[in-house]
Amino acid sequence: MKKILVFLLLCAGLVQAQVYKPSGGSGTTSYTPTGTGSESVMVADALNIVSVGGLGDFSPDNVLFLFSGDSTTEQDQGSGYGFDRLTELRKPGEVLERVVGTVSFGASGHRLDDWLTGAAATPPTIVTTNAGINQWDYYGHKPSGATSLATQLNWRAGKADKVCWVVCYGINDLILYAATGNLTQAQISDYIAQRLRTAITRIQKAYPKDKIILRTPNPMTARPFTAGQGFPSSTAYPNFGQDLPTDQALVEKWNQGLRNGYLAVRNDFSGVRLFDTWDRVFGQSTTTLTAGTQLPLLGDLVHPSGAGYSARASAFAEFLVPPSTLINQAKKYDAELKVTNLGGNVWDYYPGYFRGDVRYKKVADLKLVGIGSNYVDLGMSLTAFTAATGQKAIYVVINSKAAQYFSNYAASVSGANTRLTGVSPTGAMQATGGNTIEIYQDNTFSFIANDSYVDTQVKNSKEYYVGTIAGGGVGYIDFVFSSDSPRLSTKYLGGFKAGQLAVGGTTSAIVSLSTGNPTRSSTTSARYVRTTGMGSTDYSSYVGKPAALFFADDKPSPRAYEAVFTLRSVIPHAQNNRGFVHCPLTMADGATLSIFLTEPIAQSVTVDVYNKTYPTNTLIGTITIPANQGSATLTTGNPSTVGAGQIYEFVITSATSQATGVVGLAVTPN
């Protein structure tokens, strides 16, 4: 009978192929899921978990959600943040109206490792009514302080509700502890995956029917950094904030290591599903951009902004209850028929028309602060609104009950919010009584720089390279090549001045680099180029905009400047003979100078090397080739930079000669 059971389990895909073993003579059978950190589980318990690598036929109805995490969970109780958004969606008629509760076990500074290893303590008393911020309740509110997994499992005991755990840990393991944060990316992923497996196994052993959602931590960024803020820890990372490329690389490693740890576990267990906040909310890791301004969904280096928390909650609700494609298509078709027969706009008949339609893109998910006959107040700062919309035409949907298109409007600061004027909200918009807004825009397809203006400018150019404007000010502009597209090497900048920058977003401008002075960042591996000497123009408003460096047909290819090789010249081997080496291209990292013989001799050979300048030469150094040796290198004084057109002269000073041999100077780029 056991053999048949195992065979059926494997065929059904309930568990991955494992070694099964009877446990303790009890007649039961256990198995151990794949991966470090897993513990044995009873097969009988596994049979109670009805899905494979997911939640199966899952509904949030009558489910109690337990959110276990760090400060990115605890802070979600802020006014207008994620738990408030979920509370709105729990109202009658909304998609989560039958959810039992949303309990937060988030704790600032809490590590994944702390959560797993912490001792059991007396569980908190959590009321089912809305008690407000900093009070334990079923609406995401809680006082400060951490609880371990053991304590949370004890609190879970005796609850008759169906339970779904939402787990989001790992950031603090990296930003507060150098022993973990300085691991390689692969080691970080292994660290996270191992502990997630342990947590999942413990939950499923205690409550086999509980579902688990792994919520990937939001990607972090490197700026703006405030010393003493605590993230990352100044004790663990005393040099953070001193070198931007180094900081960006470190945070990028953290981001990728964290997410990959979650991805590694997502299909290892039944009853577990991944909610990937990168794909659904925040986008991919972009540590070259700044939190708040260029990344409006981040409030600082680590935590989401209010808009970010709200957007994450909305995406989570849609993750739990995906819009029905068939129903949505039917309603869209019905709305289109009504427009044909009755006139008007499709969204007048079906406000959800934009969802799932590739012709539109959602750019914001936020709170409605107020609305009248000639204004709309949005729960979003003007900076964040501008970054999200470019202050271009928008479709505004209120509580999925009414929608309107605003082609022209004025956006201004209204306290911490944004006020839209120059608009005339319809009676239907004003009468919704709603407090949540979705903002959509027309989706302009892009195949080059994800920006229609940039695409148009560069698509017919001879050569282009995609990137972002990473910095700017009076007389200078910073361009960063995209990491996932073909790019030039910033080690060879000779050809950059022949190019132009097409800058998109709300800027839509062409910037010529012909009068500037391009320089690269501190390391040759960086993709960052700063061009100074750009006159009196202030380029600070260009920061964060998509861009492309492109070259017209009548300009030389910048690739030609990467053709930097060792340059050599030879002269007959006789005293006082002299030769020259011309360097047509810049060697940005300098060069190493060496002398070589085609025929070694029994005496040492000395050669002086000069920097050939008019009207006098400058001695760089003397190179001595020992007797019976074929070459020698200048030990001190090698040039740190070699400019285009540089000429080096070398003169044989030793009283030696070799009628059939030659002496040469080699200039090898570093």
Secondary structure, 3 states (H helix, E strand, C coil): CHHHHHHHHHHHCCCCCCCCEEECCCCEEEECCCCCCCCCEEHHHHHCCCCCCCCCCCCCCCEEEEEEECHHHHHHHCCCCHHHHHHHCCCCCCCCCCCCEEEECCCCCCCHHHHHHCCCCCCCCCECCCCCCCCCECECCCCCCCCCHHHHHHHHCCCCCEEEEEEECCHHHHHCCHHHHCCCHHHHHHHHHHHHHHHHHHHHHHCCCCEEEEECCCCCCCECCCCCCCCCCCCCCCCCCCCHHHHHHHHHHHHHHHHHHHHHHCCCCCCEEEECHHHHHHCCCCCCCEECCCECCECCCCCECHHHHHHHHHHHHHHHCCCCHHHHHHHHHHHHHHHHHHCCCHHHHCHHHHCCCCCEEEEEEEEEEEECCCEEEECCCHHHHHHHHCCCCEEEEECCCEEEEECCCEEEEECCEEEEECCCCCHHHHCCCCCEEEEEEECCCCCCCCCHHHHHHHCCCCEEEEEEEEEEEECEEEEEECCCCCCCCCCCCCCHHHCEEEECCCCCEEEECCCCEEEECCCCCCCEEEEECCCCCECHHHCCCEEEEEECCCCCCHHHHHCCCCEEEEEEEECCCEEEEEECCCECCCEEEEEEECCCCCCCEEEEEEECCCCCCEEEEEEEECCCCCEEECCCCCCCCECCCEEEEEEECCCCEEEEEEEEEEEEEC
